[in-house]
Amino acid sequence: MQITEFSVIGLRSAVIDLRVRGKPLTFRLFPMVHIGQPQFYRDVADRLRQCDLIVSEGIDAPNSTGLAIILAMRMTFQRSARTLVPQDIDHSALGVPVVWPERLSRHNRRQRVPVLSYLDLLLMTPFYVVVMALGGRGWLLRTRFEINDNSEVRIRLMNKTFLHDRDKELVSALADIHQERQGSSDIVAVVYGAAHMPAVIQGLNATFGYRAVGADWLTVFDAARDYRPVD
């Protein structure tokens, strides 16, 4: 199953509904990319308002990886930096209850740029500057964005065990929600990086029998040809 799709015309992310036969509960997966056009994040926010519960990654703040990438893009004169923004969805404005499995903050309140994000910026920005400088102004087109449900996710600046631990924590939280709400017709949104979605799909299928029953594509960024370097 394709989770994200990348081509010369841009990047798309699949909003995927998972359901168990005979059960009304729906897990709606929103595979996130940490940089995109503003309209992508507006489209996600609009759809999240239609859900009954949101399970989201990190804390209610701008994504530090996205901030580092956009900053590095500007420092290396990437043309796409003019039209892309970091992931930043204001969960507090959605009017829907939110679960934060990673418990990175004691308070579920909106934070503009928390201290941990500044530390991430100090670590990640130089890394991305080097990667983009070596990749040239066509860095965006050479980045591997495509993920499917059996992808072996590439790791950047993250211990693989740490990534798997986060996956387990997320799947455990979703299992608890399944036990609590399996008899309801609720729609539970899962708003996590696309790299976490293979573990979610495989985990919910293996444990409870969830399968994809529908999908819809959202454009993360389009017209990628406009981002090619000038000859």
N, C-alpha and C positions, 0 to 999 in steps of 0.2 A: 504494500500500500504506500503510495506516494504521500509524504507529509509536506515537503516543500519541493518546488519545481523551479529550476533556474535555466534560462535560455538567453539568447541574444536580445530578446525583447523584454527581459526583466525577470523578476523574482515573484513567485506566487506562494501563498501559504494556504493549506487546506484546513478549513474548519470542519472537524470530524465529529459526528455523533456516534457514540458507542452505547449499545443496549443489549440486555440479556433477553432471550426469548421468554415471553410470558411475564416480564417485569416492566413496569412503566417508567422507572427511573432512567434518565439519560445523562451520561457524562459527555459534555461538549468540549472537545479539545481545541484550544487556540494556540497553535505552535507559533511562538514568538521569535522574531528576529530583532536583534538589539539596535539595528539602524533601519530606517525606512522613510518613506515619504509621509508627511503629516496625515494625509488622508487615510493611510492604513491604520494608524492608531485611533483616528476618529471612528473608522468603521468598526474596529474591535470594540471600542467603548460603547457604541450604539448597540451592538449585539449583546454585550455584557449586561446592559440594562434590562434585557428581556429574560435573564436567567434568575434562578431562585437562590443560588449560592455560588460564590466565586472562591476557587482555591488558587492562590497566586504565589508567585515566586518572590523571594526576598522580602522587601518591605515596600510601603507606599512612598516611593521616591523615584527620581529618574534613575535609569539603569546605568551603573558605573561603567560597564563594558562599552555600552553605546556611547557614553560621554567620551571615553578614551579614544574610541575609533573615530568619532567625528572630530575631536581635537587633533588627532594625528593626521586625518585627511586634510584639515586646513593647513597644518604645518608643512605637509608635503605637496600642497597645491593640487589636490585631487579635484577634478572638475565637479564630481558628483557631490562634493561637500556643500555646494550651493543649494541643492534641492533635498538633501536628506537630513534627518534629525535623529537624536537618540530616542530610544524607547522611553516613553513617559506617559503613563496612564494614571490619571487622578482617581484612584479607587474610592476615595472619600466622597467624590461627587456623583457616584453611580447610583446610590440609593439601594444597594444590594449588600447583604452580609458577606464578609470576606474571611476566609481562613488562611492563615500564613503558616504552613507546615514547618518552616525552618526556624521560626521563633527568633528572628534576628533582632527584634525590638520588643521591649516590654509594653510599648504603647502602639496601638493600631491607629496612629495619627499620621497625617500627611507630613513628610519631611522633604524639604527642597534638595539639599545635598548633605547627607549625614557624614559624620567623621569617617566612617569606614569607606565611603565612596571616595573621599579625598585620598585615602591610602591606596585604594585600587587605582586611582588615576596616576599616582606617582609610580606605581609598579607597571601598569599596562601601557601607558602612553608611549614611553620610550621604545617598548617592544614593537608596537604597531608602527611607530615612525620608521624604524629600521626595516620592517617588513614591506611597508609601502614604498620606501625609498628604493629598495632593491627591486620591487615589482613595477616601479614606474607609475605613470599616471593612469595606466589601465588596470590598476590593482583590483578594482571592483569586479571586473569581468573575469579575473583569474582566481577569484575566491570561490571555494567550493561550498555552495549553499545548499545543495540538494541532500535531502534526508528522506529515507523511507523507513518502514516499520522494522526492518532487520538491518539497518545501517550500523556499522561499527564507527561510533562517533569519534572524530578527531579531537584531540585534547590540546588546548593552548593555555599555557600558564596555569594549569590545574592538574593536580595529582589525580590519576584515573580512579584510585580508590575513593577519593573524596567525592568525585562525580557519582560513582555508584552508590555511595552512602546517601547522597542527596536523593537519588532515584528511589532508594528503598524507603526513605522517610516520606517521600511524596506518595508512593504506592500504598504505604501503610495508612496514611491519612485518608486516601480515597477508599481503602477497604473499610475503614471505620464509618465513612459516610455511607457506603453501600449498606452496611449492616443497619444503620439508623434509618435510612430513607428508601430502602429497596421497594417498599410498598406504595410509595408516593409517585406522582407524575412530575416531580421536580426536574428541572434542568440544572445540572451542576457544571459550571464552567471551570476548566482547568487552564490557567494562563501561565504557561511555563515556556522556557526556551525550547525551540524545536528539537534540540539535542536530547531532551529528557523524554520526548514523546514515544520513542520506540519502547522504552522501559515501561511506560504507562500502558501502552497497547498490549504488550506481551504479558505484563503482570496481571491486568484485569481480565484478560482472556484466560490465562492459565488458572487463576484462582476462582473466578466466578462465571466464566464463559461469555464475557462481553465481546461483541463483534461490531464492526462498523456497519451502520445501517444508512448512512448518508454522509455526504461531504459537499462543501461549497468552497470555492476558491476566492481568496482576497489577494489583491495586488499589493505587494510590499513596496516595490518600486518598479516602474515601467520604463520603456524606451532606453534600455541599457546602452544601446548604440550611441546615445548622446554622451555617454561617459568615456567613450574611447579617446585615447590621447590624440592630440592634433599631430598630423604627419608633418 
